[in-house]
C-alpha cells in the first residue's frame, strides 16, 4: 500500500532520533532531528521535491499541534478537510495543483476547433473555466474525485453562470472513457504518468493529444514542448496518439 513506505520511514527516523535524544526530555530537539532523519531516509529511497518537505515537517508539526492543546475534534476536522481537498496526494501521490494562465494560453493555442477536452483531475476548475472563456468552441469535461475539491469546482462553475461547454464530473480520471475526447490535459505528478500513458495508448482516439503540464512520460519523448516560463510550471508537453514508444 502507498501509505506503508511513508509510515516505515517515519518510524525508522523516530527510532534513530531516539538513539541520540530522548523525546520525553527534549521533545523539540527530538522532533527536529527526527524530521532531518526522515527527509534523509526518504531522499535515499529516491523521494524528491515537495515530498521531502512533508517527511521533514510531519513530526515537528504534529508535536507543535499537540503542544498547543487544541481540542480533539479540530484534528478530525482538519483531517477531513485535507482528505476532501487533496485525497489524491495520499492515495495517488498527486497534490492539489492549479494550472497557470500561461498553461491555459498554451492549451488554448494547441486545441483544434470544436475540440472535446478531458481535464483529468481539475482541482478547483480554475483551468477549465479560464479555458472555457478563451475557447468557447471547446467542450470541456473536468473530472475530480476529491469531494471538497469537486464541490469547489462545481461552485466556481455555478458562479460563472453554468457555461454549457463545461461539465464538472465527480469521478476518477481512470474511470472515464478517453476515446470520447480529442485531447486529455493533466497536471498531476511524476508518479502516475506511466499509467496515464498506458491509458492514453489503450483508450485514446487516433490523432488525439495528451497534454501534460510539466510532468513527462518515462521513456517517451514528447512530440512537442511549449515553454510556460514558470519556476514550477515549466512546459506544456504534448504527445500525439499515433506516436510510438521509444
Backbone as CSV, one residue per row, in Angstrom:
resi,resn,N_x,N_y,N_z,CA_x,CA_y,CA_z,C_x,C_y,C_z
1,UNK,0.840,-1.188,0.000,0.000,0.000,0.000,0.880,1.244,0.000
2,UNK,0.315,2.363,-0.558,1.107,3.566,-0.717,1.484,4.202,0.622
3,UNK,0.684,3.962,1.680,0.991,4.586,2.961,2.077,3.840,3.714
4,UNK,2.412,2.609,3.296,3.345,1.794,4.073,4.749,2.390,4.073
5,UNK,5.220,2.820,2.913,6.569,3.383,2.813,6.733,4.640,3.663
6,UNK,5.833,5.657,3.568,5.968,6.825,4.443,5.915,6.481,5.928
7,UNK,5.008,5.557,6.297,4.911,5.172,7.706,6.193,4.514,8.191
8,UNK,6.768,3.660,7.367,8.004,2.982,7.740,9.162,3.971,7.871
9,UNK,9.233,4.942,6.973,10.288,5.958,7.051,10.146,6.778,8.329
10,UNK,8.928,7.188,8.662,8.721,7.979,9.880,9.069,7.164,11.130
11,UNK,8.694,5.892,11.143,9.005,5.040,12.284,10.510,4.858,12.435
12,UNK,11.211,4.578,11.338,12.656,4.387,11.390,13.353,5.668,11.846
13,UNK,12.912,6.822,11.328,13.519,8.095,11.732,13.263,8.377,13.207
14,UNK,12.080,8.018,13.706,11.767,8.225,15.129,12.684,7.395,16.020
15,UNK,12.892,6.142,15.646,13.756,5.270,16.450,15.213,5.725,16.398
16,UNK,15.660,6.159,15.224,17.036,6.652,15.114,17.236,7.919,15.932
17,UNK,16.262,8.835,15.881,16.372,10.064,16.670,16.367,9.766,18.159
18,UNK,15.619,8.748,18.560,15.553,8.348,19.966,16.912,7.823,20.446
19,UNK,17.715,7.308,19.520,19.043,6.813,19.882,19.918,7.938,20.433
20,UNK,19.731,9.155,19.919,20.549,10.299,20.358,19.844,11.198,21.374
21,UNK,18.521,11.364,21.213,17.787,12.299,22.073,16.532,11.612,22.596
22,UNK,16.328,11.662,23.898,15.114,11.094,24.482,13.959,12.060,24.259
23,UNK,12.896,11.632,23.585,11.801,12.552,23.281,11.111,13.118,24.516
24,UNK,11.100,12.361,25.626,10.434,12.851,26.825,11.191,14.000,27.483
25,UNK,12.522,14.021,27.354,13.322,15.062,28.000,13.539,16.291,27.114
26,UNK,13.612,16.103,25.817,13.828,17.224,24.888,12.978,17.011,23.641
27,UNK,11.652,17.187,23.752,10.768,16.838,22.638,11.013,17.662,21.368
28,UNK,11.313,18.961,21.511,11.514,19.786,20.324,12.785,19.388,19.577
29,UNK,13.856,19.154,20.338,15.105,18.728,19.698,14.944,17.365,19.039
30,UNK,14.232,16.456,19.726,13.998,15.129,19.145,13.188,15.228,17.853
31,UNK,12.132,16.059,17.867,11.293,16.197,16.683,12.074,16.805,15.517
32,UNK,12.930,17.786,15.819,13.741,18.381,14.761,14.698,17.377,14.143
33,UNK,15.356,16.591,14.982,16.264,15.567,14.482,15.492,14.497,13.710
34,UNK,14.338,14.136,14.219,13.520,13.138,13.519,13.152,13.621,12.123
35,UNK,12.815,14.902,11.999,12.465,15.442,10.693,13.626,15.393,9.718
36,UNK,14.825,15.732,10.199,16.016,15.684,9.348,16.287,14.247,8.905
37,UNK,16.186,13.317,9.847,16.441,11.914,9.522,15.383,11.356,8.569
38,UNK,14.116,11.738,8.769,13.051,11.257,7.888,13.269,11.747,6.460
39,UNK,13.619,13.026,6.309,13.879,13.563,4.973,15.100,12.890,4.344
40,UNK,16.122,12.615,5.159,17.331,11.964,4.643,17.036,10.547,4.177
41,UNK,16.273,9.800,4.981,15.906,8.435,4.586,15.047,8.445,3.321
42,UNK,14.114,9.394,3.248,13.269,9.489,2.067,14.101,9.802,0.824
43,UNK,15.079,10.689,0.974,15.936,11.031,-0.160,16.736,9.804,-0.610
44,UNK,17.246,9.022,0.335,17.995,7.817,-0.021,17.109,6.787,-0.718
45,UNK,15.800,6.850,-0.446,14.848,5.949,-1.092,14.211,6.594,-2.325
46,UNK,14.897,7.620,-2.862,14.543,8.249,-4.150,13.297,9.098,-4.114
47,UNK,12.891,9.553,-2.941,11.833,10.554,-2.882,12.452,11.911,-3.202
48,UNK,11.698,12.786,-3.854,12.231,14.075,-4.261,11.168,15.171,-4.131
49,UNK,11.630,16.410,-4.212,10.746,17.569,-4.292,9.946,17.806,-3.028
50,UNK,8.659,18.157,-3.226,7.796,18.543,-2.123,7.601,17.426,-1.109
51,UNK,7.767,16.174,-1.527,7.571,15.061,-0.598,8.612,15.088,0.522
52,UNK,9.821,15.553,0.219,10.855,15.641,1.250,10.446,16.626,2.352
53,UNK,9.786,17.716,1.962,9.335,18.682,2.962,8.269,18.085,3.878
54,UNK,7.421,17.234,3.298,6.404,16.583,4.128,7.048,15.624,5.117
55,UNK,8.014,14.837,4.638,8.725,13.928,5.545,9.413,14.701,6.662
56,UNK,10.052,15.831,6.310,10.798,16.605,7.306,9.880,17.288,8.306
57,UNK,8.722,17.730,7.852,7.869,18.529,8.720,6.790,17.793,9.464
58,UNK,6.564,16.510,9.130,5.430,15.800,9.714,5.520,15.713,11.239
59,UNK,6.618,15.187,11.742,6.735,15.005,13.196,6.824,16.335,13.945
60,UNK,7.668,17.302,13.511,7.675,18.598,14.193,6.310,19.282,14.190
61,UNK,5.590,19.198,13.072,4.275,19.829,13.012,3.289,19.133,13.946
62,UNK,3.348,17.812,14.005,2.464,17.062,14.898,2.729,17.421,16.354
63,UNK,4.017,17.477,16.725,4.366,17.836,18.102,3.922,19.261,18.423
64,UNK,4.123,20.168,17.473,3.711,21.551,17.695,2.213,21.664,17.914
65,UNK,1.435,20.935,17.136,-0.016,20.956,17.303,-0.423,20.397,18.671
66,UNK,0.254,19.324,19.100,-0.085,18.737,20.400,0.212,19.705,21.543
67,UNK,1.298,20.456,21.415,1.664,21.395,22.480,0.731,22.599,22.547
68,UNK,-0.016,22.850,21.479,-0.973,23.957,21.511,-2.204,23.630,22.348
69,UNK,-2.415,22.337,22.618,-3.561,21.933,23.434,-4.897,22.158,22.756
70,UNK,-4.948,21.968,21.457,-6.186,22.173,20.707,-7.185,21.049,20.985
71,UNK,-8.483,21.318,20.846,-9.487,20.266,21.104,-9.362,19.130,20.089
72,UNK,-9.732,17.937,20.527,-9.563,16.747,19.683,-10.374,16.814,18.383
73,UNK,-11.569,17.420,18.453,-12.410,17.460,17.258,-11.749,18.252,16.124
74,UNK,-10.879,19.194,16.492,-10.241,20.011,15.469,-9.327,19.167,14.587
75,UNK,-8.638,18.187,15.186,-7.769,17.318,14.395,-8.578,16.503,13.384
76,UNK,-9.743,16.019,13.826,-10.607,15.271,12.918,-11.098,16.176,11.786
77,UNK,-11.478,17.411,12.139,-11.961,18.341,11.121,-10.869,18.659,10.105
78,UNK,-9.644,18.875,10.591,-8.531,19.164,9.684,-8.228,17.963,8.783
79,UNK,-8.287,16.757,9.365,-8.037,15.556,8.564,-9.088,15.400,7.468
80,UNK,-10.367,15.621,7.812,-11.434,15.520,6.824,-11.294,16.590,5.744
81,UNK,-10.851,17.789,6.156,-10.648,18.865,5.185,-9.538,18.505,4.198
82,UNK,-8.444,17.976,4.721,-7.328,17.603,3.850,-7.718,16.472,2.896
83,UNK,-8.433,15.474,3.422,-8.869,14.367,2.564,-9.843,14.863,1.512
84,UNK,-10.744,15.758,1.930,-11.730,16.275,0.996,-11.131,17.108,-0.117
85,UNK,-10.040,17.829,0.182,-9.420,18.686,-0.826,-8.316,17.976,-1.603
86,UNK,-7.579,17.115,-0.926,-6.377,16.570,-1.565,-6.183,15.091,-1.254
87,UNK,-7.239,14.311,-1.377,-7.131,12.880,-1.095,-6.118,12.201,-2.010
88,UNK,-5.961,12.725,-3.227,-5.065,12.079,-4.181,-3.595,12.273,-3.838
89,UNK,-3.290,13.263,-3.007,-1.906,13.409,-2.562,-1.490,12.197,-1.733
90,UNK,-2.421,11.645,-0.966,-2.121,10.480,-0.144,-2.251,9.178,-0.914
91,UNK,-3.287,9.067,-1.749,-3.595,7.784,-2.374,-2.947,7.598,-3.742
92,UNK,-2.631,8.695,-4.441,-2.051,8.561,-5.775,-0.834,9.464,-5.976
93,UNK,-0.343,10.094,-4.912,0.820,10.989,-4.981,0.597,12.130,-5.968
94,UNK,-0.624,12.667,-5.974,-0.960,13.798,-6.839,-1.425,14.955,-5.957
95,UNK,-0.616,15.999,-5.799,-1.013,17.132,-4.952,-2.140,17.945,-5.579
96,UNK,-2.621,18.917,-4.815,-3.668,19.836,-5.283,-2.975,20.942,-6.082
97,UNK,-2.879,20.759,-7.407,-2.220,21.722,-8.281,-3.261,22.582,-8.996
98,UNK,-2.871,23.843,-9.269,-3.716,24.750,-10.042,-2.906,25.263,-11.221
99,UNK,-3.425,25.095,-12.425,-2.700,25.478,-13.632,-2.607,26.997,-13.764
100,UNK,-1.513,27.460,-14.339,-1.256,28.887,-14.506,-1.979,29.436,-15.731
101,UNK,-2.001,30.768,-15.828,-2.586,31.415,-17.006,-1.801,31.070,-18.264
102,UNK,-0.480,30.906,-18.118,0.339,30.522,-19.265,-0.041,29.140,-19.773
103,UNK,-0.377,28.221,-18.863,-0.809,26.888,-19.269,-2.135,26.949,-20.014
104,UNK,-3.046,27.783,-19.543,-4.331,27.952,-20.228,-4.106,28.451,-21.650
105,UNK,-3.259,29.472,-21.801,-2.998,30.041,-23.124,-2.344,29.023,-24.051
106,UNK,-1.406,28.235,-23.508,-0.710,27.242,-24.334,-1.660,26.154,-24.813
107,UNK,-2.531,25.674,-23.921,-3.505,24.642,-24.311,-4.498,25.207,-25.321
108,UNK,-4.962,26.423,-25.075,-5.921,27.046,-25.977,-5.356,27.171,-27.391
109,UNK,-4.054,27.425,-27.482,-3.426,27.592,-28.791,-3.255,26.278,-29.537
110,UNK,-3.242,25.156,-28.826,-2.975,23.855,-29.458,-4.233,23.065,-29.790
111,UNK,-5.354,23.402,-29.200,-6.558,22.603,-29.421,-7.180,22.911,-30.777
112,UNK,-7.614,21.882,-31.501,-8.309,22.124,-32.762,-9.689,22.734,-32.524
113,UNK,-10.276,23.253,-33.573,-11.591,23.878,-33.469,-12.630,22.845,-33.046
114,UNK,-13.510,23.281,-32.125,-14.613,22.450,-31.622,-14.128,21.157,-30.967
115,UNK,-12.946,21.212,-30.360,-12.384,20.023,-29.714,-13.168,19.665,-28.458
116,UNK,-13.044,18.403,-28.095,-13.623,17.901,-26.839,-12.454,17.511,-25.940
117,UNK,-12.334,18.204,-24.809,-11.177,18.063,-23.919,-11.569,17.445,-22.588
118,UNK,-10.779,16.495,-22.123,-10.899,15.970,-20.764,-9.797,16.585,-19.907
119,UNK,-10.196,17.294,-18.850,-9.212,17.723,-17.852,-9.192,16.644,-16.779
120,UNK,-8.142,15.846,-16.764,-8.043,14.683,-15.888,-7.496,15.101,-14.532
121,UNK,-8.385,15.459,-13.635,-8.027,15.981,-12.322,-8.082,17.488,-12.341
122,UNK,-9.262,18.070,-12.059,-9.451,19.513,-12.285,-9.254,20.362,-11.053
123,UNK,-9.040,19.755,-9.861,-8.889,20.520,-8.613,-10.092,21.460,-8.460
124,UNK,-9.858,22.792,-8.461,-10.957,23.734,-8.251,-11.556,24.257,-9.554
125,UNK,-11.177,23.673,-10.698,-11.725,24.000,-12.030,-11.323,25.383,-12.526
126,UNK,-10.297,25.973,-11.943,-9.860,27.273,-12.436,-9.398,27.176,-13.888
127,UNK,-8.639,26.116,-14.209,-8.171,25.929,-15.572,-9.341,25.771,-16.538
128,UNK,-10.305,24.915,-16.187,-11.440,24.647,-17.077,-12.234,25.917,-17.366
129,UNK,-12.464,26.722,-16.337,-13.254,27.929,-16.528,-12.494,28.963,-17.352
130,UNK,-11.194,29.095,-17.123,-10.398,30.052,-17.894,-10.311,29.625,-19.359
131,UNK,-10.128,28.324,-19.587,-10.068,27.826,-20.964,-11.415,27.982,-21.659
132,UNK,-12.491,27.782,-20.922,-13.826,27.953,-21.477,-14.047,29.377,-21.964
133,UNK,-13.547,30.342,-21.195,-13.699,31.745,-21.589,-12.848,32.075,-22.812
134,UNK,-11.660,31.475,-22.902,-10.756,31.763,-24.006,-11.131,31.000,-25.274
135,UNK,-11.658,29.777,-25.101,-12.045,28.952,-26.253,-13.478,28.452,-26.052
136,UNK,-14.475,29.314,-26.295,-15.868,28.886,-26.079,-16.326,27.790,-27.036
137,UNK,-15.559,27.540,-28.103,-15.916,26.469,-29.024,-15.542,25.091,-28.494
138,UNK,-14.688,25.036,-27.469,-14.191,23.770,-26.928,-15.141,23.247,-25.852
139,UNK,-15.468,21.966,-25.912,-16.264,21.307,-24.877,-15.301,20.687,-23.865
140,UNK,-15.493,21.006,-22.587,-14.565,20.589,-21.535,-15.298,19.719,-20.522
141,UNK,-14.779,18.530,-20.291,-15.236,17.673,-19.200,-14.127,17.661,-18.157
142,UNK,-14.408,18.241,-16.984,-13.414,18.363,-15.921,-13.787,17.407,-14.804
143,UNK,-12.925,16.422,-14.540,-13.245,15.419,-13.520,-12.386,15.624,-12.274
144,UNK,-12.962,15.282,-11.134,-12.263,15.384,-9.850,-12.899,14.391,-8.895
145,UNK,-12.075,13.668,-8.105,-12.638,12.700,-7.161,-12.293,13.002,-5.711
146,UNK,-11.751,14.194,-5.422,-11.659,14.675,-4.038,-12.918,15.503,-3.787
147,UNK,-13.723,15.091,-2.817,-15.090,15.599,-2.689,-15.141,17.116,-2.520
148,UNK,-14.350,17.672,-1.604,-14.415,19.116,-1.376,-13.856,19.887,-2.563
149,UNK,-12.827,19.341,-3.196,-12.306,19.990,-4.401,-13.371,19.998,-5.493
150,UNK,-14.098,18.892,-5.643,-15.179,18.835,-6.633,-16.271,19.847,-6.298
151,UNK,-16.614,19.972,-5.024,-17.620,20.969,-4.618,-17.147,22.380,-4.957
152,UNK,-15.873,22.648,-4.708,-15.285,23.943,-5.038,-15.356,24.177,-6.547
153,UNK,-15.017,23.156,-7.321,-15.057,23.264,-8.777,-16.490,23.516,-9.257
154,UNK,-17.444,22.760,-8.724,-18.839,22.937,-9.129,-19.336,24.332,-8.781
155,UNK,-18.944,24.833,-7.597,-19.354,26.174,-7.192,-18.766,27.246,-8.116
156,UNK,-17.514,27.072,-8.524,-16.897,28.008,-9.469,-17.665,28.002,-10.800
157,UNK,-18.028,26.799,-11.263,-18.801,26.674,-12.499,-20.166,27.339,-12.353
158,UNK,-20.819,27.138,-11.232,-22.153,27.705,-10.990,-22.096,29.225,-10.921
159,UNK,-21.073,29.758,-10.234,-20.940,31.213,-10.108,-20.578,31.855,-11.435
160,UNK,-19.980,31.093,-12.344,-19.620,31.625,-13.660,-20.806,31.626,-14.618
161,UNK,-21.966,31.227,-14.137,-23.148,31.224,-14.984,-23.442,29.889,-15.629
162,UNK,-22.808,28.807,-15.127,-23.030,27.452,-15.610,-22.830,27.349,-17.125
163,UNK,-21.630,27.693,-17.617,-21.391,27.640,-19.068,-21.672,26.256,-19.630
164,UNK,-22.370,26.236,-20.770,-22.840,24.972,-21.337,-21.710,24.113,-21.870
165,UNK,-20.557,24.721,-22.159,-19.455,23.935,-22.736,-18.531,23.354,-21.670
166,UNK,-18.901,23.475,-20.399,-18.107,22.908,-19.302,-18.986,21.990,-18.471
167,UNK,-18.466,20.800,-18.186,-19.179,19.855,-17.308,-18.222,19.414,-16.214
168,UNK,-18.626,19.590,-14.959,-17.818,19.197,-13.802,-18.307,17.832,-13.336
169,UNK,-17.420,16.837,-13.367,-17.807,15.446,-13.100,-17.089,14.945,-11.848
170,UNK,-17.853,14.349,-10.950,-17.252,13.713,-9.779,-16.886,12.280,-10.154
171,UNK,-15.625,12.069,-10.517,-15.185,10.750,-10.980,-13.672,10.702,-10.989
172,UNK,-13.134,9.496,-10.944,-11.703,9.292,-11.108,-11.354,9.403,-12.586
173,UNK,-10.196,9.971,-12.866,-9.764,10.087,-14.259,-9.583,8.720,-14.908
174,UNK,-9.336,7.676,-14.093,-9.127,6.333,-14.644,-10.438,5.669,-15.050
175,UNK,-11.557,6.165,-14.545,-12.834,5.506,-14.789,-13.537,6.020,-16.037
176,UNK,-13.052,7.114,-16.621,-13.706,7.692,-17.783,-13.149,7.105,-19.077
177,UNK,-13.966,7.051,-20.100,-13.517,6.563,-21.394,-12.824,7.656,-22.181
178,UNK,-11.524,7.549,-22.340,-10.759,8.602,-23.006,-10.988,8.630,-24.512
179,UNK,-11.596,7.599,-25.063,-11.827,7.556,-26.504,-12.833,8.612,-26.963
180,UNK,-13.528,9.231,-26.019,-14.523,10.248,-26.368,-13.898,11.610,-26.658
181,UNK,-12.591,11.768,-26.382,-12.008,13.104,-26.365,-10.950,13.287,-27.459
182,UNK,-10.853,14.530,-27.917,-9.810,14.901,-28.870,-8.498,15.220,-28.166
183,UNK,-8.567,15.534,-26.863,-7.365,15.858,-26.093,-7.618,15.572,-24.628
184,UNK,-6.553,15.195,-23.923,-6.594,14.967,-22.483,-5.520,15.842,-21.861
185,UNK,-5.914,16.668,-20.883,-4.970,17.551,-20.198,-4.759,17.057,-18.775
186,UNK,-3.493,16.951,-18.356,-3.162,16.527,-16.999,-2.158,17.484,-16.362
187,UNK,-2.282,17.653,-15.054,-1.271,18.342,-14.248,-1.225,17.577,-12.932
188,UNK,-0.468,16.480,-12.924,-0.539,15.503,-11.844,0.740,15.487,-11.019
189,UNK,1.636,14.568,-11.306,2.943,14.436,-10.663,3.700,13.389,-11.467
190,UNK,4.990,13.173,-11.200,5.700,12.135,-11.950,5.158,10.722,-11.712
191,UNK,4.559,10.487,-10.551,4.197,9.126,-10.148,3.205,8.454,-11.101
192,UNK,2.083,9.085,-11.470,1.104,8.354,-12.297,1.309,8.475,-13.799
193,UNK,2.391,9.128,-14.260,2.489,9.428,-15.690,2.641,8.172,-16.564
194,UNK,3.300,7.141,-16.067,3.387,5.895,-16.847,1.999,5.294,-17.034
195,UNK,1.185,5.338,-16.002,-0.184,4.822,-16.102,-1.026,5.702,-17.020
196,UNK,-0.818,7.020,-16.945,-1.513,7.933,-17.845,-1.206,7.578,-19.295
197,UNK,0.083,7.312,-19.580,0.469,6.967,-20.947,-0.184,5.664,-21.398
198,UNK,-0.222,4.669,-20.529,-0.853,3.395,-20.891,-2.331,3.597,-21.221
199,UNK,-3.009,4.391,-20.378,-4.435,4.606,-20.626,-4.640,5.390,-21.925
200,UNK,-3.764,6.348,-22.186,-3.866,7.125,-23.423,-3.636,6.229,-24.633
201,UNK,-2.662,5.333,-24.542,-2.386,4.415,-25.647,-3.532,3.438,-25.881
202,UNK,-4.140,2.982,-24.790,-5.199,1.971,-24.895,-6.554,2.566,-25.285
203,UNK,-6.845,3.774,-24.775,-8.186,4.325,-24.949,-8.241,5.564,-25.826
204,UNK,-7.104,6.220,-26.040,-7.123,7.471,-26.778,-7.573,7.303,-28.222
205,UNK,-8.267,8.298,-28.715,-8.711,8.306,-30.103,-7.515,8.534,-31.026
206,UNK,-7.410,7.837,-32.161,-6.311,8.091,-33.100,-6.254,9.569,-33.492
207,UNK,-5.057,10.144,-33.369,-4.875,11.556,-33.665,-5.130,12.481,-32.504
208,UNK,-5.619,11.941,-31.377,-5.870,12.785,-30.209,-4.568,13.177,-29.531
209,UNK,-4.643,14.157,-28.626,-3.470,14.705,-27.970,-3.493,14.402,-26.476
210,UNK,-2.315,14.129,-25.924,-2.106,14.100,-24.486,-1.283,15.324,-24.137
211,UNK,-1.820,16.187,-23.277,-1.168,17.430,-22.882,-0.852,17.341,-21.395
212,UNK,0.425,17.437,-21.040,0.828,17.340,-19.638,1.565,18.601,-19.219
213,UNK,1.086,19.213,-18.174,1.755,20.372,-17.596,2.947,19.877,-16.783
214,UNK,4.162,20.116,-17.302,5.446,19.916,-16.607,5.913,18.470,-16.532
215,UNK,5.034,17.510,-16.244,5.474,16.154,-15.946,5.512,15.296,-17.216
216,UNK,6.639,14.604,-17.418,6.853,13.842,-18.632,6.485,12.379,-18.445
217,UNK,6.384,11.670,-19.559,6.133,10.232,-19.544,7.485,9.526,-19.549
218,UNK,7.749,8.621,-18.609,9.047,7.928,-18.577,9.317,7.163,-19.870
219,UNK,10.457,7.455,-20.486,10.868,6.716,-21.667,10.203,7.116,-22.966
220,UNK,9.363,8.146,-22.951,8.655,8.569,-24.167,8.838,10.077,-24.336
221,UNK,9.591,10.454,-25.345,9.816,11.874,-25.601,8.557,12.520,-26.166
222,UNK,8.229,13.730,-25.765,7.046,14.405,-26.319,7.251,14.774,-27.781
223,UNK,6.162,14.862,-28.505,6.238,15.292,-29.901,6.407,16.803,-30.007
224,UNK,6.015,17.526,-28.972,6.197,18.981,-28.956,6.288,19.447,-27.514
225,UNK,6.999,20.554,-27.290,7.156,21.143,-25.964,6.969,22.651,-26.070
226,UNK,6.066,23.198,-25.268,5.828,24.638,-25.252,6.243,25.183,-23.891
227,UNK,7.205,26.119,-23.822,7.630,26.660,-22.535,6.510,27.456,-21.876
228,UNK,6.399,27.313,-20.553,5.408,28.058,-19.784,6.038,29.179,-18.967
229,UNK,7.357,29.124,-18.792,8.063,30.239,-18.186,7.971,30.349,-16.679
230,UNK,7.424,29.357,-16.008,7.300,29.435,-14.559,8.325,28.564,-13.860
231,UNK,8.609,28.840,-12.582,9.568,28.022,-11.841,9.054,26.617,-11.541
232,UNK,7.758,26.457,-11.393,7.162,25.149,-11.129,6.466,24.596,-12.368
233,UNK,5.702,25.423,-13.047,5.038,25.010,-14.284,5.934,25.444,-15.440
234,UNK,6.799,24.525,-15.850,7.895,24.881,-16.751,7.558,24.746,-18.220
235,UNK,6.769,23.734,-18.587,6.499,23.496,-20.004,5.226,22.684,-20.163
236,UNK,4.579,22.872,-21.312,3.460,22.022,-21.708,4.011,20.968,-22.656
237,UNK,3.908,19.702,-22.244,4.428,18.582,-23.032,3.275,17.942,-23.793
238,UNK,3.501,17.657,-25.071,2.416,17.203,-25.945,2.816,15.904,-26.636
239,UNK,1.915,14.926,-26.595,2.090,13.665,-27.317,0.887,13.463,-28.224
240,UNK,1.129,12.937,-29.413,0.071,12.559,-30.328,-0.198,11.063,-30.174
241,UNK,-1.458,10.662,-30.286,-1.790,9.249,-30.060,-1.117,8.303,-31.057
242,UNK,-0.751,8.789,-32.207,-0.091,7.934,-33.190,1.393,7.768,-32.920
243,UNK,1.912,8.520,-31.888,3.338,8.454,-31.577,3.698,7.096,-30.987
244,UNK,4.834,6.535,-31.383,5.239,5.217,-30.917,6.179,5.329,-29.737
245,UNK,6.225,4.283,-28.926,7.164,4.219,-27.801,8.595,4.239,-28.306
246,UNK,9.493,4.787,-27.445,10.910,4.784,-27.792,11.630,3.827,-26.874
